[in-house]
Amino acid sequence: MADVDGVSEIVIASPIGRQEVTLTLASEGSTVTGKAQTSAELVDVNNGKFDGGVLTCSVDLRKPFPMTVTYTLTYEGDAITGKAKAGPFPASNVTGNKVS
């Protein structure tokens, strides 16, 4: 069974280039809270839900410019795949791994 708790490292293939993000997450029931560390800042994870191996959440970035990124990530064991939708940009592919 997939587990979202812990640290996950993801890579977003965004229109502005490869973006690396470290997610540190904790769940209580289906609710998920935590932090997202980008190359520029540490922000809260908002509206986190984990159901059937799928994490949905968002983060509000301030750098390089303000925008909300919405994630839909599927956890299969330690492997992560999914999409990230950043502001006005089209959805980008996400890959990654749970590291702890």
Secondary structure as GFF3:
##gff-version 3
##sequence-region A 1 100
A	DSSP	beta_strand	6	14	.	.	.	ID=ss1
A	DSSP	beta_strand	17	28	.	.	.	ID=ss2
A	DSSP	beta_strand	31	37	.	.	.	ID=ss3
A	DSSP	beta_strand	42	51	.	.	.	ID=ss4
A	DSSP	beta_strand	54	61	.	.	.	ID=ss5
A	DSSP	beta_strand	67	76	.	.	.	ID=ss6
A	DSSP	beta_strand	79	86	.	.	.	ID=ss7
A	DSSP	beta_strand	92	98	.	.	.	ID=ss8
###
